[in-house]
Every structure is written in structure tokens, then in C-alpha cells.
């Protein structure tokens, strides 16, 4: 693993921990699958959101959050990501009541 990959993994672990701390279940891919395979897996397992952490986004302090059902994507500040997802998840939960 090179330094860039190690940095991406470290940041991904940090973001996933913060998402869990916000009360939202979260999985982290450590199998080195490409983005297409990860999105396919997320769709098959009915994950409502995917957080994409790439080099370009990291350099800007952002992550991309994709809502799997609608396909909508939004760039979110890393520190706001857990709250953004928790808020979206809570809103979806309330829509189903």
C-alpha cells in the first residue's frame, strides 16, 4: 500500500467511525474493489447511501454522498458528513411512518 492509499484508508476509517457515532450503521470496503463493484454491492444490499472518498475530494476537505435510490450526489464537508447522512436517514424514516 502506498502513502496515498494509506491516507485514503485512514480518512475513510475516520469518516466511517464518525458516521457510526452519529447513530447510522456503516460499512467500509477494504477489499479493494473498484467503485462500480462497490456501488453494485450497495445497491444489491439496499444501502441507502454511499460515501465516496477520493483523492480530489480529500484535497478539498470533502466527501461525495450518493443516495442510492434517487442517484442524487452531493459534496459534503468531511466534518459535516455524519450529520448530513443522519439527517437524511431520519427524514427517510419519518417519510415511512
N, C-alpha and C positions, 0 to 999 in steps of 0.2 A: 504494500500500500504506500503510495507516495504522499507527500506532505499535503497536497491539495485534497486528496481523497480523505486523509485523516482529519483535516479541518472540516470538510463537509459532514463526515460521520459524527464528529464531536458536536457540531452545531445541530445536526438532526436529532441526536440524543437529547440535547438540552431542550430543544423545542418540544419534542415528544413528552419529556418529563413535565414541562410546564402545562402542556395540554391535559395530561393526566391529573395534575394538581388542580386544574380548573374543573375537574369532575367529568371530563369527556374521555371515554375509552379511546385508546390509541395504539396502533401497531406501527412498528418501524421495520422496513425492509432491510435486511442485512445480507440478503442472498445475491446481491449484485445483479439483479435483473434490470433490464432496460425499462424506460418509462412506459413504453407500450404494454409490456407484460405486467407492470405494476398497476396500471390503470385497468387492464383486463381483470386482474385479480380483485381489485377493489370493486369493480362492477359486479363480478360473479358473487362476491361475498356481501353485496348490498351495503358497502360502506358509504355513508352519506357524503363524506368529504375526503379529499386527498390534499395533503400539503406537499408542495414541490419545493425542494430546497436545492437551488442550483448556484453555480459559481457567480453568475451575473447578479442574481438576486441577493446573494450573501454580501457581495461587494457594496450593495446599496442598502443593506440592513433590512431586506425584505424577504418574504416567502410568498409563494403563489398558493392560494387556497382555491381548490376546484370543488364545486358542488356537483356530485356525480349525476344526480337526477336531471338537473337542468343543463349541465355543461358549463354554467357560468364560472368564470375565473376572476379572481380579484387579487391584486398585490396588496399585502398587508405588512405593516412593520412587524418585525420578529417579536418584539415585546408585547404587541397587541394581538398576535395570532391566537393564543389560548382563549382570550376573552371574545374575540370575533367568532371563533368556532363554537364556544359555549353558548353565546347569544343566539347564533343561528340554530344550533341544536335545540335550545329551549323554545325558540319560536316555532320550529317544526313540530315539536312535541305538543305545543299548545294548539297548533292547527289541527291536530288529530283528535282533540278532545271533543 
